[in-house]
Amino acid sequence: MPTAAHAHAHALDLGRFVMASPSSFHAAAEGARRLAGEGFEVLSEIDAWPGGPGKYAVVRDGALIAWTVPEGAGATTPFRILGAHTDSPSFKLKPKPTTGRLGWLQAGVEVYGGPLLNSWLDRDLRLAGRLVTLDGAQHLAATGPLLRFPQLAIHLDRAVNEGLALGKQQHMNPVWGLGDPSAEDLLGVLAEAAGVDPYEVGGFDVVVADTQEPAVFGAHGEFFASGRLDNLSSVHAGLVALVQAAEATDAEGAPIAVLAAFDHEEVGSASRSGASGPFLEDVLARIGDGLGASAGDRRRAFAASWHVSADAGHAVHPNYPERHDPANHPLLGGGPLLKINANQRYATDAAGAALWATVCGEAEVPYQEFVSNNDVPCGSTIGPLTATRLGIRTVDVGIPLLSMHSARELAGVQDPWRLSRAVERFFAQAG
């Protein structure tokens, strides 16, 4: 199959992954489901884990870590870790979600992360996440099209095209029906979707998600539009690459390949399932325990390890060139980004840049450098967090996007596949 066909097929499968993953909890479950179908054993954290070679995965809340232990792996075998995140900017249901006035049913939501508010207006939206019943059991729930943030008509705001100002509390209250809020129950709708008794629901973590299907389009089919490309594009690339890497676990000197897809990156990563939490360190320690590693062995393994932090980055915007660095203009379709920042908002250094150049060269994948305009504050990723927490060498990469943090983001159709190809080579890098 030609390269273009590979990239197109990868994009379509990414679209299916996105539609199956409207929340971080769904993304982790869908990733585990796909890996189980490829022969990975999905483990529980409360059970003892196998110690030998094999393919494994574990889910903690909305995060997923999966890995392959090759034949011949020992106490000091290094890790090759692909870090990504399962969450995206959105809106999260408040504890009393059923609200409304003037005959409208509305949902009480809290802004999650930093969404482009206007991009969520006038779209058909759904609710998705987990419900936890009083017995402690967790249930995934996802509705069909249910909500909408209706925009005020231009007839009632003649100056709207001169500047739209949206209040997060006043204006971002989606409608979901007509009626009396005291007689309706949004939580009941979710419980029905999950197949549980609403009176048994003790807690919930539920977000708003777009319902529009991802699409390939453009003059030559070069564009790919979808919700949650930041950062399901990296999670999906890691899943595809890990499955491929698992087929080479008997290669001499093969490292332990790890996909770490964390939750809560968009709100700072400070949680038990976020990159600042203990999840990755817990898993790496248990892998080492299974291989008979001492504390000293584990440090030796970490010193020889690499972490690629894969998160979406910015393509140059043709209508706002002044917001970008004058000399670095990454384009959609030009290959994944190598993300660089002098102030360590990204963890890339010279050694990491050389590693990325090597794996992209071996994968026959072009890549582009990204650096911010000095007058525009630079965002950050999980890369510096993992480098700081574990001391593992880290490089920051990701596919370029336009409309980042929109309800519907825009990528080049070639770039997600190219990222996966490069990560596959990275997983195979020995020594």
N, C-alpha and C positions, 0 to 999 in steps of 0.2 A: 504494500500500500504506500503511495507517495507521501512525502512529508505533509503536504497540505491536507491530505485525507486523514492522516493521523491526528493533526491538530484539530480538524473539524470534529472528528469522532470524540476526541478528548473534551472539547468544549461542550458537546452535547451531553456527555456523561457528567461533566461538571454541572450543567444545568439540572440534570436529574438529581444530583447530590444536593444542590441548593434547595430544590423544591421539597426534598425529603427532610430538610434540616431547617425548619423555620425558627428554631430556637437553639441555644447552645446544647440543651439536653437532647434534642432530636439529633443534632450533628454528632454528638458523642455516640449515641445509640446507633445511628446509621453507619458511622465509621466502624463500630464494633461488629455490626451485622455483616457488612461487606467483608471485613477481615475474617470472620468466622466462616464465611462462604469460601474463603481461600485457604482454609485449613489452620487458621490461627486459633489457639485456645484462649477463650475469654475467661480470665481469672477473677476471683473475688479477693478483695484486700484482707478479709478476715480469715481466709484459708491459707494453709501452707502452699508454697509455690514450688513447681518442679525446678530442679537445679541444673539440668543438662541442656543440650542443644534443643532448639525448637522455635516455634513461632507463637508469640503470646500477646495479649492485650488486656488492659484493665481500664474500667471507667470509674471516675470519681466525680459525682454530680454531673456538671456539664463539660467535663474534661476527659480526654482519652489519651492514654499512652500505650503504644504498641512497639514491639521490638522482636528482633530475630537474633538468636544466639547460635553462631556457626559451629560446625564440627571443629573440634580442636581449641575452642575458646578456653582461656584460662583466667587466673585471678587478676592478671594485669592486661588483659585484652582491652584495647581502647574502644571508646564509643564514638559513633558518628550520629549526632542528634539533629533532627530537623524540628525546630520549634515554630509553632503557629498558634492561632487562637480561634476559638469557635464562636465567640460573641461578635455582635455588630451593633452600632449605634441604633437606638430604637426608642420605644416607650414601654414602660413596665407597669402592670396593673398595681394600683394602690390597695391597701388592706380592705377598704370599703369601695369596691369597684363599680357598683351600680349607682349611678347618679343621673341627673337630668332636670329639666325645667321646661316650662311652656309647652308641655305635651310631648317633649322629646325624651328618649332614653339615651343617656350618654355614659361613657366609661371614664372613671377616674384613673388617670395615668400619670406617671412620673417620668420625666425625661431620663433616658438611659444613655450615658456617654454624650457625644457631641454630634447628633444628627443634623443634617441640613433641613431645618423645619419645613421650609416651603416645599421641598421635594415630596413630602408626605401628604400634601393637600390633594383632595379630589382623586384619591386612589382607592381601589377596593382592597380592603385589608382584612387580615384574620388574626386570631389569637392563638398562641402556641406556647407550650412550656410544660411544667410538671405540676401535678397535684399530689400532695402527701396526705393520706388518710390517717385517721386517728390511731390505726394499728401500726403506723410507721411505714406502710407500703407506699412506693412511689409509682405514679401513673402518668405516662405521657398523654398530653391532650393537644389537639389542634383542630380548630374549626375551619369551615369553609369561609368564603367572603362574608364578612359580618359588620365591619366598621368602616367609617369614612370621616376624615377631617374636612368638612365642607368649607370652601373658601367663600368669603363675602363677595357678592356680585359687584362688578365694576360700577353699576348704576348707583350703588349705595356707598361707594368709595371712589370718587372720580380721580383721586390722586394716587391710586394704588400703584400705577406703573412708574411713578416717580420715586417709589421707595416703599417696600412692604415691611412693616414691623409687626412681628408676631410675639405676643406675650405667651410664655410657656404655660402659665397657669390659666390665663383668661381665654386664650384662643385655641390651645391644643387639647381640646376635649372632644374626642370622636363621638359621633352619633352611631347608635346600633339598633334603633327601633323607635316606635311611637308608643306612648302609653304612660302609665303612672309608675315612677321609679319605686314606690313603696310596694307595688304589686308585682314587680318583675325582679328577676335575679340573674345577673350576668354570670355569676359563679355556677348557677344551675345549668346554663348553656355549656360551660366548660366541662362540668361533671358529666353531662350527658355525652359529650364528645369522647370523654375518657372511659365511659361505661361504669361510673361509680355513683354511689348515692351522695348527693350534695351535702347532706347532713353529716356525712362521715369525713368530709374534707376538713383537715385541721390546718393546712397551710398551702400556699401556692407560690410559684415563681413563674410568671406568665408575661410574655412580651407581645408586642404588635409586630406583624410581618406582612410584607406585600404578597399579593396573590398572583401577580402577573408572571407568566412563564418567561424564562430566559429566552433570548433570541439571537441568532446570527444574522447580520445584515450589512449593508454598505455596498459601494459600487462594485466591489469584487469579493463580497462576503468577508471583509477583513475585520468587522467589529463584532463584539460579543457584549450584550447588555444583560444585566441581571442584578437582583438584590444580593446583598451579603458577599460580594466578591472580596471585600475586606472583612473577614479574611478566609472565607471558605475556599477561595482559589488556592491558597497555600495548603490548607488541610487536605483538600482533594489531591493536590499534586503529591503531597507526602504519602497519602494512602496508596496511590498508584505506584509510586516509586518503591515503597516498602514491599509491596507484593512482588515486584520485579526483583528486588534485592534478595528476597527470601529464597528465590530459586538458585542463588549462588552462595548459599551458606556453607557449602563444602569447599569453597575456594581457599587455598592456603593463605594464612595471614588475614583472613577476612575479619573486619571489625564487628562489633555489636551495633547493628543499625537500630535507631530509635526514632519514632515519631512521637513528639510531645505536643498535643493540641490542648492548650490551656483555655480556661474561661476567664472572664472579667478583665481582659486586657483594656477594653475601652473605658473602664472606670478605675484603672490604676493597678490591677493585678494583685491587690492585697487581699487574698482569700485563700482558703484551703485548697481550692482548685485553680488558683491563679499562679502566674509565673513567679511571684514573690513568695508564694507558699511553699510547703515542703513536698509537694506531690512528686516532682521529678527526682529530687534527692532520695525520697523514700524508695522509689522504684529502682533507681540505680544501685542503691545500697542492697536491696533484696536480690537483684541480679548478681551482684558481687558475692553476697552470702552464698548463693546457690553454686557459685564457682569456687568457693573456699577462700575468698579474698579476705585478707586482714585489713586493718585500717591503713597500713602502709601500702599494701597492694592497691587499694582503692585510690589512694592519692596518686600512685604511679599511673594507674589507668586514666585518671582525670587529666594528668599532665600530658598524656599522649592523645587526648580526645579533642574533638572539634564539635562546635555547635553552630549550625546555620539557622539564624533567626529569619524566617520568611514571612514578610508582611507586605501588603500592597504599598506602593509608592506613587508619586505624582508624575504623570506625563506632562509635557509642556502644553499649555492651553493656548490655542491660536488667538483667542480674543483677549487674553490677559498676559502677554509675554513679559510685561514688566514685573510680574510676580515671581518670575523664575530667574535662576542664575543666567547671566548673559552668555556663558560659554558652554553650558550643559543643557541640552534640549532633548531629553528622552522622549521617544515617540511610541505610540501604540504599535505593536507588531515589530518593534526593534529588538526584542529580546528582554529577558528579566533584568532588573536593576541590581547594581552594586551600590548600596546606600552608605554615604560617607558624611560624617559630621565632625568637625574639629573639637567640639565640646562634648563628645561622647554621648550625644543623643542617639546615635547609632554606634555599635561596638566595633565596626570595621577598622582594622589597622592594615599596615603594609603586608603582614603575613596573611591576614584574611583575604586581602585583595588578590594576593598571589594564589591562594587556594582556589578562590572563585574563578580566576582566569584559567587555572589548570582544569578544573572539573568541567567548565563550559567548553574548553578546547577539546577535551576528550569526548564530550557529548556532541560536539559539532553544533554548538548552540551559541549564537551571538548574545552579547550582553551589553548593557549601557550603564554608565555611571550617573548617579543622582547626587547632587549637593544643593542645599537651599540657597536662595538669595539672602545676602547678609542682613537685609532689612525685613525679612519675613521669618518669624520664629519657627524653629524646626520642631516637628513632632518627635516622638520616640517610640520604642518598641519593647518587646520582651528581651531583646538581645542584651542590653546592658544589665538587665536584672539577673539573667542567668549567669552571665560572666561574673558579676559581683558575688552572687550567692555561691556558685560552685567553683569559680576559678578556672572554668573551661574556656579555651580560646573560642572566640565568637566572631562571626561575620554576618552583617545584615544585608538581606537581599529581598526581592519581591517583584511581582509583576507591576508594570505601570498602569495607572488608571486615570481617567477623567471622572469628574463628579464624585470623588471619594466622599463617603459618609452620606451620599444621597440614598433615597429609598431604592434607586435603580442606578447602578454604577456602570461605567463603560470601560471595556478592556479590548485589547487586540486579540483576535481569535487564535493567533499563533502562540502567544506568550504563556498561557497556562501550561500548554503541552511542553514548551521549551523549558519552563521551570521544572517540571516533573522529570524531564530527561537529565537536566543538570543534577537534580537531587539524587536520582538513581545512581549516577556516577559518584557522587559524594558518598553515598551509603557504601559503596564498594571500595573506597579509598583505604588502603592498608597503611599501618605504621604512622 
